Amino acid sequence: MKRLLRKFLSQKIINIFWHLPMAFLANLKYGFPSRKLKVIGVTGTDGKTTTSNMIYQILKMDGKKVSLISTINAIIGNKKYETGFHTTSPSSFAVQKFLKEGVEMRSEYMVLEVTSHALDQYRFWGINFLVGVITNITHEHLDYHKSFENYLNSKAKLIKNTKFAILNHDEDHFERLSKLTKGKVISFGSSKNSDFNPIKFALYLKVPGEFNYLNALGASAVAHNLGVSSSNIKKALANFLSLKGRMEEIKNDLGIKIVVDFAHTPNGLEQVLKTLRKKTKGKLISVFGSASERDFKKRPIMGEISGRLADITVLTTEDPRREDPQKIMDEIASGVEDAKMGETLFEETDRQKAIELALSLAKRGDTIGIFGKGHELSMNIGGVELPWSDQKAVLNAIKDNG
């Protein structure tokens, strides 16, 4: 129905006359449950899932009754759900159902991971966010939003009416976002001018990467303004472990570091590769693709990043849907500078074979990063969702290698 409507109507009209009524009906059906909760929303191009889970862990450790809905998991009271969402935010009805269950479980707080699509499509309409967090805003989803301006404004909807707006001071548009909220602005970042920075709020983390330190500072800013002590914040974050599909290391006896990460944006890929580069003694091998029906302009940008930071790039399939996988790989490859096909650049449409290829090219001391799918449990090929797991693919490749 929505596909048929989209052929004749603009996205804005669909949002107003389809998504907004659906959101209203969802709230009505479940009795506007968010009114009985203190809701914390987390958005951003990258880092949403990790930051959301960090906030949840801090509040839980502090003894607060809290529930969570993120890309990889939903924890409502004591019940856990493996969401594996192929889109970060579920439908309005699913959101409201989770919120009502949270109320029934006597949760006081609800942490919600929020996408720009969901904000634009009113999927969180009816929810009064107490706190809004924007981790960062970089190049992504321009296929849907058409311009970076529209993308930024969609993200900014989260913080418009929040009591607290937690913003990344390192971002170029920090000042602009600060003016788009009516609430109190609390900043985090590496800058000494940030309210929460590595000097003012030193943290010990088990999860690697400067980007994760920023995520942790953002989560700290949230918890601090909800009354959690600094000692409890730091203790919770010190015990925070990597999430499924987020810098997840697949242990093996080959002497090769193999990491699965959800990085599917230029910024995400660059940050993860920089982190792995520092920890790699030998070669760094990057395996990734780019999803179809998404922002195609990012493809050569991601190719350039991998070509610059990795020693070897293996391009492969990542939700090609109905688009030619070879075309997608060639568009990514166009950005790889000084590419030597068969030496520093490889193309393999079969993702399982691509992972096996990367393993065959690696030696002891090398690192293989497999990006783009992370936690996801399916891959869309030809318009059909087929079972898929990067983790299982890696284990199969290791088994065959042995």
CORRA-V407063 format. One record per backbone hydrogen bond with DSSP energy under -0.5 kcal/mol. CO is the residue of the C=O (numbers start at 0). NH is the residue of the N-H. E is the energy in kcal/mol with one decimal. If there is no record, write none. Layout:
co->CO nh->NH e->E
co->CO nh->NH e->E
This chain:
co->0 nh->4 e->-2.4
co->1 nh->5 e->-2.3
co->2 nh->6 e->-0.9
co->3 nh->6 e->-0.6
co->3 nh->7 e->-0.6
co->4 nh->7 e->-1.3
co->4 nh->8 e->-2.2
co->9 nh->13 e->-2.1
co->10 nh->14 e->-2.6
co->11 nh->15 e->-1.9
co->12 nh->16 e->-2.8
co->13 nh->17 e->-1.9
co->13 nh->18 e->-1.5
co->14 nh->19 e->-2.6
co->17 nh->21 e->-1.9
co->18 nh->22 e->-2.4
co->19 nh->23 e->-2.2
co->20 nh->24 e->-2.6
co->21 nh->25 e->-2.2
co->22 nh->26 e->-2.2
co->23 nh->27 e->-2.4
co->24 nh->28 e->-2.9
co->25 nh->29 e->-1.9
co->26 nh->30 e->-0.7
co->26 nh->31 e->-2.8
co->27 nh->30 e->-0.6
co->31 nh->34 e->-1.5
co->32 nh->35 e->-2.1
co->33 nh->36 e->-1.7
co->36 nh->38 e->-0.8
co->37 nh->109 e->-2.1
co->38 nh->40 e->-0.5
co->38 nh->129 e->-2.2
co->38 nh->130 e->-1.6
co->39 nh->111 e->-3.2
co->40 nh->132 e->-2.7
co->41 nh->113 e->-3.2
co->42 nh->134 e->-2.5
co->46 nh->50 e->-2.3
co->47 nh->51 e->-2.6
co->48 nh->52 e->-2.4
co->49 nh->53 e->-2.3
co->50 nh->54 e->-2.5
co->51 nh->55 e->-2.2
co->52 nh->56 e->-2.4
co->53 nh->57 e->-2.3
co->54 nh->58 e->-2.5
co->55 nh->59 e->-2.5
co->56 nh->60 e->-2.4
co->57 nh->61 e->-1.6
co->58 nh->63 e->-2.4
co->59 nh->62 e->-1.6
co->63 nh->65 e->-0.8
co->64 nh->107 e->-2.8
co->64 nh->108 e->-2.3
co->66 nh->110 e->-2.5
co->67 nh->74 e->-2.2
co->68 nh->112 e->-2.4
co->70 nh->84 e->-1.4
co->71 nh->82 e->-0.5
co->72 nh->69 e->-3.0
co->73 nh->75 e->-0.6
co->73 nh->80 e->-2.9
co->74 nh->67 e->-2.4
co->74 nh->76 e->-0.7
co->75 nh->78 e->-2.3
co->78 nh->75 e->-2.2
co->80 nh->73 e->-2.3
co->80 nh->82 e->-1.0
co->90 nh->94 e->-2.7
co->91 nh->95 e->-2.6
co->92 nh->96 e->-2.0
co->93 nh->97 e->-2.3
co->94 nh->98 e->-2.4
co->95 nh->99 e->-2.4
co->96 nh->100 e->-2.2
co->97 nh->101 e->-2.3
co->98 nh->102 e->-2.1
co->99 nh->103 e->-2.5
co->100 nh->104 e->-1.7
co->101 nh->106 e->-2.7
co->102 nh->105 e->-1.8
co->107 nh->37 e->-2.6
co->108 nh->66 e->-2.0
co->109 nh->39 e->-3.0
co->109 nh->111 e->-0.6
co->110 nh->68 e->-2.5
co->111 nh->41 e->-2.6
co->114 nh->118 e->-1.9
co->115 nh->119 e->-2.4
co->116 nh->120 e->-2.3
co->117 nh->122 e->-2.2
co->117 nh->123 e->-0.6
co->118 nh->121 e->-1.0
co->121 nh->124 e->-1.8
co->123 nh->126 e->-1.7
co->125 nh->127 e->-0.6
co->126 nh->128 e->-0.9
co->127 nh->38 e->-0.6
co->129 nh->162 e->-1.3
co->129 nh->163 e->-1.8
co->130 nh->40 e->-2.9
co->131 nh->165 e->-3.1
co->132 nh->42 e->-3.1
co->132 nh->134 e->-0.5
co->133 nh->167 e->-0.8
co->135 nh->44 e->-2.1
co->138 nh->265 e->-0.5
co->140 nh->143 e->-0.7
co->140 nh->144 e->-2.5
co->141 nh->145 e->-1.5
co->144 nh->146 e->-0.7
co->146 nh->150 e->-1.9
co->147 nh->151 e->-2.9
co->148 nh->152 e->-2.3
co->149 nh->153 e->-2.0
co->150 nh->154 e->-2.0
co->151 nh->155 e->-2.3
co->152 nh->156 e->-0.7
co->153 nh->156 e->-0.8
co->154 nh->157 e->-1.6
co->155 nh->158 e->-0.7
co->155 nh->159 e->-0.8
co->158 nh->161 e->-0.8
co->158 nh->182 e->-0.5
co->159 nh->181 e->-1.6
co->162 nh->183 e->-2.7
co->163 nh->131 e->-2.4
co->163 nh->165 e->-0.5
co->164 nh->166 e->-0.7
co->164 nh->185 e->-2.6
co->165 nh->133 e->-2.4
co->166 nh->168 e->-0.7
co->166 nh->187 e->-2.0
co->167 nh->170 e->-1.3
co->170 nh->173 e->-1.5
co->172 nh->176 e->-2.5
co->173 nh->177 e->-2.3
co->174 nh->178 e->-1.1
co->175 nh->178 e->-0.6
co->176 nh->179 e->-1.4
co->177 nh->180 e->-0.7
co->183 nh->164 e->-2.9
co->183 nh->185 e->-0.5
co->185 nh->166 e->-2.1
co->186 nh->195 e->-1.4
co->187 nh->168 e->-3.0
co->187 nh->169 e->-0.6
co->190 nh->193 e->-1.6
co->194 nh->196 e->-0.5
co->195 nh->188 e->-2.1
co->196 nh->200 e->-3.0
co->198 nh->201 e->-0.5
co->202 nh->204 e->-0.5
co->208 nh->212 e->-1.3
co->209 nh->213 e->-1.9
co->210 nh->214 e->-2.1
co->211 nh->215 e->-2.3
co->212 nh->216 e->-2.1
co->213 nh->217 e->-2.3
co->214 nh->218 e->-2.3
co->215 nh->219 e->-2.2
co->216 nh->220 e->-2.1
co->217 nh->221 e->-1.7
co->218 nh->222 e->-2.4
co->219 nh->223 e->-2.8
co->220 nh->224 e->-1.6
co->221 nh->225 e->-0.5
co->222 nh->225 e->-1.2
co->222 nh->227 e->-2.4
co->223 nh->226 e->-1.4
co->228 nh->232 e->-2.1
co->229 nh->233 e->-2.6
co->230 nh->234 e->-2.0
co->231 nh->235 e->-2.3
co->232 nh->236 e->-2.2
co->233 nh->237 e->-1.9
co->234 nh->238 e->-1.0
co->236 nh->205 e->-0.5
co->236 nh->239 e->-0.9
co->239 nh->205 e->-0.5
co->242 nh->245 e->-2.2
co->244 nh->246 e->-0.5
co->244 nh->261 e->-1.4
co->246 nh->248 e->-0.7
co->247 nh->259 e->-2.9
co->248 nh->250 e->-0.8
co->254 nh->364 e->-2.9
co->255 nh->257 e->-0.6
co->256 nh->258 e->-0.5
co->256 nh->367 e->-3.1
co->257 nh->249 e->-3.0
co->258 nh->369 e->-3.0
co->259 nh->247 e->-2.4
co->260 nh->371 e->-1.0
co->260 nh->373 e->-0.6
co->264 nh->268 e->-2.9
co->265 nh->269 e->-2.3
co->266 nh->270 e->-2.5
co->267 nh->271 e->-2.1
co->268 nh->272 e->-2.4
co->269 nh->273 e->-2.3
co->270 nh->274 e->-1.8
co->271 nh->275 e->-2.6
co->272 nh->276 e->-2.6
co->273 nh->277 e->-1.5
co->274 nh->278 e->-0.8
co->276 nh->279 e->-1.1
co->278 nh->280 e->-0.5
co->282 nh->284 e->-0.5
co->282 nh->366 e->-2.7
co->283 nh->310 e->-2.1
co->283 nh->311 e->-1.9
co->284 nh->368 e->-3.1
co->285 nh->313 e->-3.6
co->286 nh->370 e->-3.1
co->287 nh->315 e->-2.0
co->290 nh->293 e->-0.5
co->293 nh->295 e->-1.0
co->294 nh->297 e->-1.0
co->295 nh->298 e->-1.3
co->296 nh->300 e->-0.5
co->297 nh->301 e->-2.5
co->298 nh->302 e->-1.8
co->299 nh->303 e->-2.3
co->300 nh->304 e->-2.0
co->301 nh->305 e->-2.3
co->302 nh->306 e->-2.5
co->303 nh->307 e->-1.8
co->304 nh->308 e->-2.2
co->305 nh->309 e->-2.7
co->311 nh->285 e->-3.0
co->312 nh->314 e->-0.6
co->312 nh->345 e->-2.5
co->313 nh->287 e->-1.8
co->314 nh->347 e->-2.6
co->318 nh->291 e->-2.6
co->319 nh->322 e->-2.6
co->320 nh->381 e->-2.6
co->323 nh->327 e->-1.8
co->324 nh->328 e->-2.4
co->325 nh->329 e->-2.5
co->326 nh->330 e->-1.9
co->327 nh->331 e->-1.9
co->328 nh->332 e->-2.9
co->329 nh->333 e->-1.4
co->331 nh->334 e->-1.8
co->332 nh->335 e->-1.4
co->334 nh->336 e->-0.8
co->335 nh->338 e->-0.9
co->338 nh->340 e->-0.6
co->339 nh->342 e->-2.7
co->339 nh->343 e->-2.2
co->339 nh->344 e->-1.7
co->343 nh->312 e->-2.7
co->344 nh->341 e->-3.3
co->345 nh->314 e->-3.1
co->348 nh->316 e->-0.7
co->348 nh->350 e->-0.7
co->349 nh->353 e->-2.3
co->350 nh->354 e->-2.1
co->351 nh->355 e->-2.1
co->352 nh->356 e->-2.6
co->353 nh->357 e->-2.3
co->354 nh->358 e->-2.0
co->355 nh->359 e->-1.9
co->356 nh->360 e->-1.4
co->357 nh->361 e->-0.8
co->358 nh->361 e->-0.6
co->362 nh->365 e->-2.3
co->364 nh->280 e->-0.7
co->364 nh->281 e->-2.5
co->365 nh->256 e->-2.3
co->366 nh->284 e->-3.2
co->366 nh->368 e->-0.5
co->367 nh->258 e->-2.9
co->367 nh->369 e->-0.5
co->368 nh->286 e->-2.9
co->368 nh->370 e->-0.6
co->369 nh->260 e->-2.4
co->372 nh->375 e->-2.6
co->376 nh->387 e->-1.7
co->378 nh->380 e->-0.8
co->378 nh->385 e->-2.8
co->379 nh->320 e->-2.5
co->380 nh->383 e->-1.3
co->383 nh->380 e->-2.4
co->383 nh->385 e->-0.7
co->385 nh->378 e->-2.7
co->388 nh->392 e->-2.3
co->389 nh->393 e->-2.4
co->390 nh->394 e->-2.1
co->391 nh->395 e->-2.5
co->392 nh->396 e->-2.1
co->393 nh->397 e->-2.6
co->394 nh->398 e->-2.2
co->395 nh->399 e->-2.4
co->396 nh->400 e->-2.1
co->397 nh->401 e->-2.0
